[in-house]
Amino acid sequence: MNKTDLMENSQPLYDKDQLLELEQAIDFATKAHAGQKRISGEPYISHPLAVADTLMSWGMDISSVIAGLLHDTIEDTSVTITEVENIFGHDVAFLVDGLTKVSKARANMQDLSNYLPMTKDNLSKLLIAVGQDIRVIIVKLADRLHNLETLQYLPKDRQLKVARESLEVFGPMADRLGMGRVRMEIEDLAFKYLDPVEYKRLKILMSKRLGRSTRKLGEIRSEIEQAFKKQNINAEVNGRVKSIYSLSKKLAKVNGNIDDIYDLMALRIVVDKKEDCYQILGLLHSLYKPMISRIKDYIATPKPNGYQSLHTTVITPNEQIVEFQIRTYDMHEFAERGLAASFHYHDQKTSKDYIKSRDVSSLPDSMQWITQLQAIVDKLKDGEEISKDQLNIDLFSNRIFVHSPKGDIYDLPEGALPLDFAYLVHSDIGGHAQGFRVNSKIHPFDKPLQNGDIVEVIINKLSKPKQAWKNLVTTTHARSKLQGQLKQSGVVGTITNAAAIIARKKK
């Protein structure tokens, strides 16, 4: 990647003024990194140019692209943040400063086991950077992706550290942002270094299986395309191949038997409108026998990261098992790029709807967890400690969506309890909770909520928080609000990790 390539790639994406700003940033970064080399021997500027190119391919705004170009200048050169702000403006400087804080936080780690809790100071820097502008972590993902692509030049011990960190932290973060393609790229690149023997074995196994399936799927594809034509349905049909790391995880669930995995290769059908998705689902089920247990409607009930699609697995007349994914073009764009799809090439400087860095109120429902980061930051600023377990529960665990009776959507970690929901709605609602109805049925305080549940809080204004509730909350937010209410009412005690208690009970 060089300046000419990057400018050519950017031509159709940005307006004249933005292109001039981009060219200025390339020249600025090139001068700042002059004489510096990567371990591979390449000029250092090749790295920020590659990061910027990736950000453009994700559809990021010009400020993010320029921040990608400048992300190492403050830490690795004599450039100051004041210079960056004077030349490129506050927005770019804010992003570059956030990226520098993340890098410094990581640099101060002793080993990966300390990464999530870190020290209070380092974790605070990381959370402030992410919590105040989510574009920071998107740029960081582009940076990490290129580092993984060039990981072969590092010593073995550093390869393993970067790969493990990528698999345990950056992959899940990409998933939380709905960036499915990025998650898979990070996971596969990292897995290749962490378990090269298994990676090679699975790649060969996958290749053999796909060789036998491709021709048969081609016949199915032709068959359904003809059916669509008869019904005057406009649809784009493509194949989707399972990633190596996803295959590894799936095999672990089926005792290593690849014959029990039906979605090594799936057919993806992309259409214009949501209504077309359901029409196609019905058409497929009229052509082939559906496996009822494998029909998933992620359009009506999206995955916690915002992913939407219809999934169905069918058995053809010749007993071939085929999985289909059906989605609109907008759904497909979000499935590939996640939150990055919310940032637009054009008009971002003037659009009132543009997601500004310190305003996360307009983020999709699936990204509510971002707003909760600032609450954690506030706790850190007040001197409170955040444990590794708490951070894992709130940020890196699987997520669920639950609904209020009015249809509002709330994002919670998997394993969350009813009181977690009540406190997320409002601390007063949590404090006065007397009981819960889930899906119109009375629900106990200690039974975890499930994705898609409709939760109603039964309130009694005379009811007050109880000490016993300390074992009935799992999220940092609920734990903090409850602790404050108990202190206010004179109840002394530390809120414990309910998730850990529940896990011990199960054992």
C-alpha positions in Angstrom: 0.0 0.0 0.0 1.3 3.5 -1.0 0.0 7.0 -1.2 -1.1 6.6 -4.9 -3.0 3.4 -4.2 -4.8 4.9 -1.1 -5.8 8.1 -3.0 -7.1 6.0 -5.9 -9.2 3.9 -3.6 -10.6 7.0 -1.9 -11.7 8.8 -5.1 -15.3 7.6 -5.3 -15.8 7.8 -1.5 -15.2 11.4 -0.4 -15.7 14.9 -1.7 -13.0 17.2 -3.0 -12.3 18.9 0.4 -12.1 15.6 2.2 -9.7 14.2 -0.4 -7.4 17.3 0.0 -7.5 16.7 3.8 -6.7 13.0 3.3 -3.7 13.8 1.0 -2.4 16.3 3.6 -2.7 13.7 6.3 -0.8 11.1 4.2 2.0 13.6 3.6 2.0 14.6 7.3 2.2 10.9 8.5 4.9 10.1 5.9 7.1 12.9 7.1 6.5 12.1 10.8 7.5 8.4 10.3 10.4 9.2 7.9 13.3 6.8 8.5 11.2 4.4 10.6 11.0 0.7 9.6 8.7 -2.1 10.5 10.2 -5.4 11.7 9.5 -6.7 8.2 11.9 -4.1 6.8 9.1 -2.1 5.1 8.9 1.7 5.6 6.7 2.2 8.7 4.2 4.4 6.8 3.0 1.2 5.0 1.2 0.3 8.2 -0.9 3.5 8.8 -1.7 3.5 5.0 -3.0 0.0 5.3 -5.1 0.8 8.3 -6.6 3.8 6.5 -7.4 1.7 3.5 -9.2 -0.8 5.7 -11.2 1.9 7.3 -12.3 3.2 3.9 -13.4 -0.3 2.9 -15.5 -0.4 6.0 -17.2 2.8 5.1 -15.8 5.0 7.9 -16.0 8.8 7.9 -13.0 10.9 6.8 -12.1 11.7 10.4 -11.7 8.1 11.3 -9.6 7.4 8.2 -7.3 10.3 9.0 -7.0 9.1 12.6 -6.0 5.7 11.2 -3.2 7.4 9.3 -2.0 9.4 12.4 -2.7 6.8 15.1 1.0 6.1 15.9 2.3 9.6 15.4 1.9 10.8 19.0 3.4 7.7 20.6 6.2 6.9 18.0 7.2 10.3 16.7 7.9 13.9 17.9 4.4 15.0 16.8 2.2 16.4 19.5 -1.6 16.2 19.9 -1.7 20.0 19.7 -0.1 19.9 16.3 -2.7 17.3 15.1 -5.6 19.5 16.4 -4.2 22.7 14.9 -3.9 21.0 11.4 -6.7 18.5 11.3 -9.2 19.7 13.8 -10.6 18.6 17.2 -12.5 15.6 15.9 -9.4 13.9 14.5 -7.3 14.9 17.5 -9.8 13.4 19.9 -9.7 10.1 18.0 -5.9 10.1 17.8 -5.6 10.9 21.5 -8.0 8.1 22.4 -6.0 5.6 20.3 -2.8 6.8 22.0 -4.4 6.1 25.4 -5.4 2.6 24.3 -1.9 1.9 23.1 -0.3 3.2 26.4 -2.8 1.1 28.4 -1.7 -2.0 26.5 1.9 -1.2 26.7 1.8 -1.1 30.5 0.4 -4.6 30.7 2.6 -7.2 32.3 0.8 -10.1 30.6 -2.5 -11.0 29.0 -4.0 -12.3 32.3 -3.9 -8.8 33.5 -5.4 -7.3 30.4 -9.1 -7.1 31.3 -8.7 -5.8 34.9 -5.3 -4.1 34.3 -4.6 -1.4 36.8 -7.4 1.1 37.6 -5.5 3.8 35.7 -5.0 1.8 32.5 -8.5 0.3 32.5 -9.8 3.8 33.0 -7.9 5.1 29.9 -9.2 2.2 27.8 -12.8 2.6 28.9 -12.8 6.4 28.6 -11.3 6.1 25.0 -14.0 3.6 24.0 -16.9 5.0 26.0 -16.5 8.5 24.7 -16.1 7.7 21.0 -16.7 4.2 19.7 -14.8 5.1 16.5 -11.6 4.7 18.5 -12.1 0.9 18.9 -13.1 0.6 15.2 -9.8 2.2 14.2 -8.1 0.0 16.7 -9.7 -3.1 15.1 -8.3 -2.0 11.7 -4.9 -1.5 13.3 -5.0 -5.0 14.9 -6.2 -6.6 11.7 -3.2 -5.4 9.8 -0.8 -6.4 12.6 -2.2 -9.9 12.5 -1.8 -10.0 8.7 1.9 -9.2 9.2 2.4 -11.2 12.4 4.9 -13.7 10.8 7.7 -11.1 11.2 7.5 -11.1 15.1 9.3 -13.4 17.4 7.3 -16.6 18.4 6.5 -15.4 22.0 5.1 -12.1 20.7 3.1 -13.9 18.0 1.4 -15.9 20.6 0.7 -13.0 22.9 -0.8 -10.9 20.1 -2.8 -13.8 18.7 -4.2 -14.7 22.1 -5.1 -11.2 22.9 -6.8 -10.8 19.5 -8.9 -14.0 20.0 -9.9 -13.2 23.6 -10.4 -9.4 23.4 -10.5 -7.9 19.9 -12.5 -10.7 18.2 -15.3 -10.5 20.9 -15.2 -6.7 20.6 -15.7 -6.9 16.8 -18.6 -9.2 17.5 -20.1 -6.8 20.0 -20.0 -4.1 17.3 -21.8 -6.4 14.9 -18.7 -6.5 12.6 -19.1 -10.2 11.6 -16.6 -10.3 8.8 -13.9 -8.5 10.9 -14.5 -10.9 13.7 -14.0 -13.9 11.5 -10.8 -12.5 10.0 -9.4 -11.7 13.4 -10.3 -15.2 14.7 -8.9 -17.1 11.8 -5.6 -15.2 11.7 -5.2 -15.6 15.5 -6.1 -19.3 15.5 -3.5 -19.9 12.8 -0.8 -18.9 15.2 -2.3 -20.3 18.4 -2.8 -23.8 17.1 -1.1 -24.1 13.7 -1.4 -27.9 13.5 -5.2 -27.9 14.2 -5.7 -25.0 11.9 -3.9 -26.8 9.0 -5.9 -30.0 9.7 -9.2 -28.2 9.7 -8.4 -26.3 6.5 -7.6 -29.5 4.7 -10.7 -31.1 6.1 -12.8 -28.1 5.0 -11.3 -28.1 1.5 -12.2 -31.8 1.0 -15.7 -31.3 2.2 -16.3 -28.2 0.1 -14.9 -29.9 -3.0 -17.7 -32.4 -2.8 -20.4 -29.9 -1.8 -19.8 -27.1 -4.3 -21.2 -28.9 -7.3 -24.3 -30.1 -5.5 -24.9 -26.6 -4.1 -24.5 -25.2 -7.6 -27.4 -27.4 -8.7 -29.5 -26.2 -5.8 -28.6 -22.6 -6.5 -29.8 -23.0 -10.2 -33.0 -24.6 -9.0 -34.0 -21.9 -6.6 -33.0 -19.1 -9.0 -35.4 -20.6 -11.6 -38.1 -20.7 -8.9 -37.4 -17.0 -8.1 -37.7 -16.1 -11.8 -41.1 -17.8 -12.1 -42.3 -15.8 -9.0 -40.8 -12.6 -10.3 -38.6 -12.3 -7.2 -35.4 -10.3 -7.5 -32.7 -11.9 -5.4 -29.0 -12.3 -5.3 -27.8 -15.8 -4.4 -24.2 -16.4 -3.1 -22.3 -19.1 -1.2 -21.1 -18.6 2.4 -18.2 -20.7 3.8 -17.8 -21.3 7.5 -14.6 -19.9 9.0 -11.9 -22.2 10.3 -12.2 -21.0 13.9 -16.0 -21.2 13.8 -15.6 -24.8 12.5 -13.2 -25.6 15.4 -15.8 -24.3 18.0 -18.6 -26.1 16.3 -16.7 -29.4 16.2 -16.1 -29.1 20.0 -19.9 -29.1 20.5 -20.5 -32.2 18.3 -17.7 -34.4 19.7 -15.6 -33.7 16.6 -18.0 -35.3 14.1 -18.0 -33.0 11.1 -21.0 -35.0 9.6 -23.2 -33.3 12.3 -22.3 -29.8 11.0 -24.8 -28.8 8.3 -23.6 -25.2 7.6 -20.0 -25.7 6.4 -21.3 -24.0 3.3 -24.6 -22.1 3.2 -26.5 -20.3 0.4 -27.1 -16.7 1.2 -30.0 -14.9 -0.5 -30.1 -11.1 -0.5 -33.2 -9.2 -1.4 -34.6 -5.6 -1.4 -37.3 -5.7 1.2 -38.1 -7.5 4.5 -41.3 -8.9 3.0 -39.3 -10.6 0.3 -37.4 -12.5 3.0 -40.5 -14.2 4.3 -41.8 -14.9 0.8 -38.6 -16.6 -0.1 -38.7 -18.6 3.2 -42.1 -19.9 2.2 -40.9 -20.7 -1.3 -37.9 -22.7 0.0 -40.1 -24.7 2.3 -42.4 -25.5 -0.6 -39.5 -26.8 -2.6 -37.7 -28.7 0.2 -38.4 -30.3 3.6 -37.5 -27.9 6.4 -35.8 -29.0 9.6 -38.2 -27.3 11.9 -35.8 -27.1 14.8 -33.3 -25.2 12.7 -35.6 -22.4 11.5 -34.4 -19.1 13.1 -36.1 -15.7 12.7 -33.4 -13.2 13.6 -35.4 -10.5 11.7 -38.3 -10.5 14.2 -35.9 -11.1 17.1 -32.4 -9.8 16.2 -29.2 -11.2 17.8 -27.9 -9.1 20.6 -25.3 -7.5 18.4 -28.1 -6.3 16.0 -27.6 -9.1 13.4 -30.8 -9.8 11.3 -31.5 -12.6 8.9 -33.7 -15.6 8.4 -32.0 -19.0 8.8 -33.4 -22.3 7.6 -32.0 -25.7 7.0 -33.7 -28.0 4.5 -33.4 -31.5 3.2 -33.5 -31.8 -0.6 -35.2 -34.7 -2.5 -31.8 -36.4 -2.9 -31.3 -36.1 0.9 -28.7 -33.3 0.8 -28.9 -31.0 3.8 -28.6 -27.3 2.9 -28.7 -24.2 5.1 -30.0 -20.9 3.7 -29.6 -17.3 5.1 -32.1 -14.8 3.8 -31.7 -11.1 4.4 -32.1 -7.6 2.8 -29.2 -5.6 1.4 -29.3 -3.4 4.5 -29.3 -6.4 6.8 -26.4 -7.8 4.9 -24.4 -4.6 5.1 -24.9 -4.5 8.8 -24.0 -8.2 9.2 -20.7 -7.6 7.4 -19.7 -4.2 8.8 -21.8 -3.8 12.0 -21.6 -0.4 13.6 -19.2 0.8 10.9 -22.2 0.7 8.5 -23.6 3.6 10.6 -20.9 6.0 9.5 -21.4 7.5 6.1 -18.9 8.6 3.4 -20.8 11.7 2.6 -22.3 14.7 4.5 -21.0 13.5 7.8 -19.8 17.0 8.7 -23.3 18.6 8.3 -25.8 15.8 8.9 -27.7 16.2 12.2 -28.2 12.5 12.3 -24.5 11.7 12.1 -23.3 9.8 15.1 -21.1 12.4 16.9 -18.3 11.2 19.1 -19.7 12.2 22.5 -23.4 11.6 21.6 -24.2 7.9 21.8 -27.9 8.4 22.3 -28.6 7.7 18.6 -26.8 4.4 18.6 -28.8 1.3 17.6 -30.5 -0.6 20.4 -27.9 -3.4 20.0 -25.1 -1.0 21.0 -26.6 0.1 24.3 -23.7 -1.5 26.1 -21.5 1.4 24.8 -23.5 3.9 26.9 -22.9 1.7 30.0 -19.2 2.1 29.6 -19.3 5.6 30.8 -21.0 4.5 34.0 -18.0 2.2 34.6 -15.6 5.0 33.9 -17.4 7.2 36.5 -17.0 4.5 39.1 -13.3 4.3 38.3 -13.0 8.1 38.6 -14.6 7.8 42.0 -12.0 5.3 43.1 -14.1 2.2 42.9 -12.5 -1.0 41.7 -14.0 -3.0 38.8 -13.2 -6.7 38.9 -12.3 -8.9 36.0 -15.6 -10.8 36.5 -17.7 -7.7 36.4 -16.0 -6.5 33.2 -16.4 -9.9 31.6 -20.1 -10.0 32.5 -20.8 -6.5 31.2 -18.7 -6.2 28.1 -17.3 -9.5 26.8 -20.0 -12.0 27.6 -22.8 -13.0 25.3 -25.7 -10.6 25.2 -29.5 -10.9 25.2 -32.3 -8.5 24.2 -35.3 -8.2 26.4 -38.4 -6.1 25.9 -40.5 -3.9 28.1 -44.3 -4.3 27.8 -44.3 -1.1 25.7 -41.9 -2.7 23.2 -38.7 -0.9 24.3 -35.6 -3.0 23.8 -32.9 -3.4 26.5 -29.5 -5.0 26.1 -28.2 -7.2 29.0 -25.5 -9.8 29.4 -26.4 -13.5 29.1 -27.4 -14.7 32.6 -28.8 -11.4 33.7 -31.6 -11.5 36.3 -34.9 -9.6 36.5 -33.4 -7.0 38.9 -30.7 -6.2 36.4 -33.4 -5.3 33.9 -35.3 -3.2 36.5 -32.2 -1.2 37.4 -31.3 -0.7 33.7 -34.8 0.8 33.1 -34.4 3.1 36.1 -32.9 2.9 39.5 -36.2 3.9 41.2 -38.0 1.0 39.4 -35.3 -1.4 40.6 -35.4 -0.1 44.1 -39.2 -0.5 44.3 -39.5 -3.8 42.5 -41.8 -6.2 44.3 -42.0 -8.9 41.6 -41.8 -9.6 37.9 -43.9 -11.0 35.1 -42.0 -12.4 32.2 -44.0 -13.3 29.1 -47.1 -12.6 31.2 -46.2 -15.2 33.8 -44.9 -14.6 37.4 -41.1 -14.9 37.3 -38.8 -15.5 40.3 -36.0 -13.0 41.2 -33.3 -15.7 40.8 -34.2 -17.1 37.4 -32.1 -15.7 34.5 -33.9 -13.9 31.6 -33.8 -15.2 28.1 -33.3 -13.5 24.8 -36.6 -12.1 23.5 -38.4 -12.1 26.9 -41.0 -9.4 27.6 -40.4 -8.3 31.2 -42.8 -6.3 33.4 -41.7 -5.0 36.8 -44.3 -5.1 39.5 -43.7 -2.0 41.6 -44.6 -1.2 45.2 -43.8 2.4 46.2 -43.5 1.2 49.8 -41.0 -1.5 48.9 -37.4 -0.9 49.6 -34.1 -2.6 48.4 -33.2 -5.6 50.6 -29.8 -6.9 51.6 -30.8 -10.3 50.1 -30.8 -8.6 46.7 -27.0 -8.5 46.7 -27.1 -12.0 45.3 -29.7 -11.2 42.7 -27.9 -8.8 40.5 -25.2 -9.6 37.9 -24.4 -6.3 36.1 -22.1 -3.6 37.3 -24.8 -1.0 36.7 -27.4 -2.8 38.9 -24.8 -3.7 41.5 -23.7 -0.1 41.8 -27.3 1.3 42.0 -28.3 -1.2 44.6 -25.2 -0.6 46.7 -25.9 3.1 46.7 -29.5 2.5 47.8 -28.5 0.2 50.6 -25.9 2.7 51.8 -28.5 5.4 51.7 -30.9 3.3 53.8 -28.2 2.4 56.3 -27.6 -1.1 55.1 -23.9 -2.1 55.1 -22.6 -4.7 52.8 -20.7 -5.4 49.6 -22.6 -6.5 46.5 -21.2 -9.8 45.4 -21.0 -11.4 42.1 -24.4 -13.1 41.6 -23.3 -14.8 38.4 -20.5 -16.6 40.2 -22.9 -17.7 43.0 -25.4 -19.0 40.4 -22.6 -20.9 38.7 -21.6 -22.5 42.0 -25.2 -23.5 42.7 -25.4 -25.3 39.3 -22.3 -27.3 40.2 
